[in-house]
């Protein structure tokens, strides 16, 4: 695989939160969660098992949970309520990711290359 970062977007049920609310959770290699049994394995448990099996796992995984109403059954379609909010949800995630990536680049130890560009003089 070889990817350092993964982005996952999934549905989230929370009766106290408005439909379409975006929640961001970031997992890193240093994240520590107790291993659960196989019947209640969570996302982090699966990543840990993949690492133990020798599979490459991104060092940073960002998950966005989009609040939905409790589903009454399985469907491949979004609710009308969520569909109306989709453009705003996409904008929220894009803005967050652009901001996060910009901040990561701005604080990186290696300065950006100026090769092929004239340096600005004071």
Secondary structure, 3 states (H helix, E strand, C coil): CCCCEEEEEEEEECCCCCCCCEEEEEEECCCCCCCCCHHHCCHHHHHHHHHHCCCCCCCEEEEEEEEECCCCCCCCCCCHHHHHHHHHHHHHHHHHHHHHHHHHHHCCCCCCCCCCCCCCCC
